[in-house]
Amino acid sequence: AGRISRVIPDPSAFGGKRVAVLGGGYSAVTTVKLLADAEAAPSAITWLVRAAETRRPYARVDNDPLPQRDALAKFGNGLAGVGTSGTLSCVRGAELERVRTTATGLELALGDGRVVPCDHLVSLTGYRPDAALYRELHVHQCYASDGPMKLAATLLGASGGDCLAQAAPGAATLRNPEPRFYIVGMKSYGRNSSFLMRVGYEQVGLLVDELAPLVTLEPFQAPPGKADGPQDDAAAGIAVPVAS
């Protein structure tokens, strides 16, 4: 307890410690860079990446409109290429099988037999949506992404490009077998990490257009209440004199 983080941590908390970072996304490389640049830096930073040595962890985007993203990709690919740089090291092809607690910290057992000792593990390997709200409804979820099936299939077919160039797919991809039940926003992408807030706003706009032609129900009219007793003259419809 307290030795594993699952979000990008405050780098100032690990001065002089051995920190392992698990993950191959931008959250992981952001953490590695923050730890390396910290004023009180860790004594050792080990980055565990599942990508094989024959493949760069990050695909850089030509003329990237986000220079910070491109800088992180360049940093990550560079570290993965050299393997070790000062207190930084990158372990390629890493598949974590077991985490053991020791008297001095943690031991990370990898699938190939290697063991990585550390004081703290930052695990940034993705997430899955909480479907408890609609678990009893008819929602067809993708087994791979945990997102709605129609949207998941569309995203899979369009994968590989820059996430900034995407637009919200049509309203048909948001429909579910459950009548008039839609999942929008980050949860609609499931484990897919390419969601943008702009896409969420576009999804809501698509749904407004989808639902606008539907015939609305008349406002609910409650039946008249029964009188509670002799004192409830107004509810019983009895004229009550009003002093002028």
Secondary structure as a PSIPRED ss2 file (coil, helix, strand):
# PSIPRED VFORMAT (PSIPRED V4.0)

   1 A C   1.000  0.000  0.000
   2 G C   1.000  0.000  0.000
   3 R C   1.000  0.000  0.000
   4 I E   0.000  0.000  1.000
   5 S E   0.000  0.000  1.000
   6 R C   1.000  0.000  0.000
   7 V C   1.000  0.000  0.000
   8 I C   1.000  0.000  0.000
   9 P C   1.000  0.000  0.000
  10 D C   1.000  0.000  0.000
  11 P H   0.000  1.000  0.000
  12 S H   0.000  1.000  0.000
  13 A H   0.000  1.000  0.000
  14 F H   0.000  1.000  0.000
  15 G C   1.000  0.000  0.000
  16 G C   1.000  0.000  0.000
  17 K C   1.000  0.000  0.000
  18 R E   0.000  0.000  1.000
  19 V E   0.000  0.000  1.000
  20 A E   0.000  0.000  1.000
  21 V E   0.000  0.000  1.000
  22 L E   0.000  0.000  1.000
  23 G C   1.000  0.000  0.000
  24 G C   1.000  0.000  0.000
  25 G C   1.000  0.000  0.000
  26 Y H   0.000  1.000  0.000
  27 S H   0.000  1.000  0.000
  28 A H   0.000  1.000  0.000
  29 V H   0.000  1.000  0.000
  30 T H   0.000  1.000  0.000
  31 T H   0.000  1.000  0.000
  32 V H   0.000  1.000  0.000
  33 K H   0.000  1.000  0.000
  34 L H   0.000  1.000  0.000
  35 L H   0.000  1.000  0.000
  36 A H   0.000  1.000  0.000
  37 D H   0.000  1.000  0.000
  38 A C   1.000  0.000  0.000
  39 E C   1.000  0.000  0.000
  40 A C   1.000  0.000  0.000
  41 A C   1.000  0.000  0.000
  42 P C   1.000  0.000  0.000
  43 S C   1.000  0.000  0.000
  44 A E   0.000  0.000  1.000
  45 I E   0.000  0.000  1.000
  46 T E   0.000  0.000  1.000
  47 W E   0.000  0.000  1.000
  48 L E   0.000  0.000  1.000
  49 V C   1.000  0.000  0.000
  50 R C   1.000  0.000  0.000
  51 A C   1.000  0.000  0.000
  52 A C   1.000  0.000  0.000
  53 E C   1.000  0.000  0.000
  54 T C   1.000  0.000  0.000
  55 R C   1.000  0.000  0.000
  56 R C   1.000  0.000  0.000
  57 P C   1.000  0.000  0.000
  58 Y C   1.000  0.000  0.000
  59 A C   1.000  0.000  0.000
  60 R C   1.000  0.000  0.000
  61 V C   1.000  0.000  0.000
  62 D C   1.000  0.000  0.000
  63 N C   1.000  0.000  0.000
  64 D C   1.000  0.000  0.000
  65 P C   1.000  0.000  0.000
  66 L C   1.000  0.000  0.000
  67 P H   0.000  1.000  0.000
  68 Q H   0.000  1.000  0.000
  69 R H   0.000  1.000  0.000
  70 D H   0.000  1.000  0.000
  71 A H   0.000  1.000  0.000
  72 L H   0.000  1.000  0.000
  73 A H   0.000  1.000  0.000
  74 K H   0.000  1.000  0.000
  75 F H   0.000  1.000  0.000
  76 G H   0.000  1.000  0.000
  77 N H   0.000  1.000  0.000
  78 G H   0.000  1.000  0.000
  79 L H   0.000  1.000  0.000
  80 A H   0.000  1.000  0.000
  81 G H   0.000  1.000  0.000
  82 V H   0.000  1.000  0.000
  83 G C   1.000  0.000  0.000
  84 T E   0.000  0.000  1.000
  85 S E   0.000  0.000  1.000
  86 G C   1.000  0.000  0.000
  87 T C   1.000  0.000  0.000
  88 L E   0.000  0.000  1.000
  89 S E   0.000  0.000  1.000
  90 C E   0.000  0.000  1.000
  91 V E   0.000  0.000  1.000
  92 R C   1.000  0.000  0.000
  93 G C   1.000  0.000  0.000
  94 A C   1.000  0.000  0.000
  95 E C   1.000  0.000  0.000
  96 L E   0.000  0.000  1.000
  97 E E   0.000  0.000  1.000
  98 R E   0.000  0.000  1.000
  99 V E   0.000  0.000  1.000
 100 R E   0.000  0.000  1.000
 101 T E   0.000  0.000  1.000
 102 T C   1.000  0.000  0.000
 103 A C   1.000  0.000  0.000
 104 T C   1.000  0.000  0.000
 105 G C   1.000  0.000  0.000
 106 L E   0.000  0.000  1.000
 107 E E   0.000  0.000  1.000
 108 L E   0.000  0.000  1.000
 109 A E   0.000  0.000  1.000
 110 L E   0.000  0.000  1.000
 111 G C   1.000  0.000  0.000
 112 D C   1.000  0.000  0.000
 113 G C   1.000  0.000  0.000
 114 R C   1.000  0.000  0.000
 115 V E   0.000  0.000  1.000
 116 V E   0.000  0.000  1.000
 117 P E   0.000  0.000  1.000
 118 C E   0.000  0.000  1.000
 119 D C   1.000  0.000  0.000
 120 H E   0.000  0.000  1.000
 121 L E   0.000  0.000  1.000
 122 V E   0.000  0.000  1.000
 123 S E   0.000  0.000  1.000
 124 L C   1.000  0.000  0.000
 125 T C   1.000  0.000  0.000
 126 G C   1.000  0.000  0.000
 127 Y C   1.000  0.000  0.000
 128 R C   1.000  0.000  0.000
 129 P C   1.000  0.000  0.000
 130 D C   1.000  0.000  0.000
 131 A C   1.000  0.000  0.000
 132 A H   0.000  1.000  0.000
 133 L H   0.000  1.000  0.000
 134 Y H   0.000  1.000  0.000
 135 R C   1.000  0.000  0.000
 136 E C   1.000  0.000  0.000
 137 L C   1.000  0.000  0.000
 138 H C   1.000  0.000  0.000
 139 V C   1.000  0.000  0.000
 140 H C   1.000  0.000  0.000
 141 Q E   0.000  0.000  1.000
 142 C C   1.000  0.000  0.000
 143 Y C   1.000  0.000  0.000
 144 A C   1.000  0.000  0.000
 145 S C   1.000  0.000  0.000
 146 D C   1.000  0.000  0.000
 147 G C   1.000  0.000  0.000
 148 P E   0.000  0.000  1.000
 149 M H   0.000  1.000  0.000
 150 K H   0.000  1.000  0.000
 151 L H   0.000  1.000  0.000
 152 A H   0.000  1.000  0.000
 153 A H   0.000  1.000  0.000
 154 T H   0.000  1.000  0.000
 155 L H   0.000  1.000  0.000
 156 L H   0.000  1.000  0.000
 157 G H   0.000  1.000  0.000
 158 A C   1.000  0.000  0.000
 159 S C   1.000  0.000  0.000
 160 G C   1.000  0.000  0.000
 161 G C   1.000  0.000  0.000
 162 D C   1.000  0.000  0.000
 163 C H   0.000  1.000  0.000
 164 L H   0.000  1.000  0.000
 165 A H   0.000  1.000  0.000
 166 Q C   1.000  0.000  0.000
 167 A C   1.000  0.000  0.000
 168 A C   1.000  0.000  0.000
 169 P C   1.000  0.000  0.000
 170 G C   1.000  0.000  0.000
 171 A H   0.000  1.000  0.000
 172 A H   0.000  1.000  0.000
 173 T H   0.000  1.000  0.000
 174 L H   0.000  1.000  0.000
 175 R C   1.000  0.000  0.000
 176 N C   1.000  0.000  0.000
 177 P C   1.000  0.000  0.000
 178 E C   1.000  0.000  0.000
 179 P C   1.000  0.000  0.000
 180 R C   1.000  0.000  0.000
 181 F C   1.000  0.000  0.000
 182 Y C   1.000  0.000  0.000
 183 I C   1.000  0.000  0.000
 184 V C   1.000  0.000  0.000
 185 G C   1.000  0.000  0.000
 186 M H   0.000  1.000  0.000
 187 K H   0.000  1.000  0.000
 188 S H   0.000  1.000  0.000
 189 Y H   0.000  1.000  0.000
 190 G C   1.000  0.000  0.000
 191 R C   1.000  0.000  0.000
 192 N C   1.000  0.000  0.000
 193 S C   1.000  0.000  0.000
 194 S C   1.000  0.000  0.000
 195 F C   1.000  0.000  0.000
 196 L C   1.000  0.000  0.000
 197 M H   0.000  1.000  0.000
 198 R H   0.000  1.000  0.000
 199 V H   0.000  1.000  0.000
 200 G H   0.000  1.000  0.000
 201 Y H   0.000  1.000  0.000
 202 E H   0.000  1.000  0.000
 203 Q H   0.000  1.000  0.000
 204 V H   0.000  1.000  0.000
 205 G H   0.000  1.000  0.000
 206 L H   0.000  1.000  0.000
 207 L H   0.000  1.000  0.000
 208 V H   0.000  1.000  0.000
 209 D H   0.000  1.000  0.000
 210 E H   0.000  1.000  0.000
 211 L H   0.000  1.000  0.000
 212 A C   1.000  0.000  0.000
 213 P C   1.000  0.000  0.000
 214 L C   1.000  0.000  0.000
 215 V C   1.000  0.000  0.000
 216 T C   1.000  0.000  0.000
 217 L C   1.000  0.000  0.000
 218 E C   1.000  0.000  0.000
 219 P C   1.000  0.000  0.000
 220 F C   1.000  0.000  0.000
 221 Q C   1.000  0.000  0.000
 222 A C   1.000  0.000  0.000
 223 P C   1.000  0.000  0.000
 224 P C   1.000  0.000  0.000
 225 G C   1.000  0.000  0.000
 226 K C   1.000  0.000  0.000
 227 A C   1.000  0.000  0.000
 228 D C   1.000  0.000  0.000
 229 G C   1.000  0.000  0.000
 230 P C   1.000  0.000  0.000
 231 Q C   1.000  0.000  0.000
 232 D C   1.000  0.000  0.000
 233 D C   1.000  0.000  0.000
 234 A C   1.000  0.000  0.000
 235 A C   1.000  0.000  0.000
 236 A C   1.000  0.000  0.000
 237 G C   1.000  0.000  0.000
 238 I C   1.000  0.000  0.000
 239 A C   1.000  0.000  0.000
 240 V C   1.000  0.000  0.000
 241 P C   1.000  0.000  0.000
 242 V C   1.000  0.000  0.000
 243 A C   1.000  0.000  0.000
 244 S C   1.000  0.000  0.000
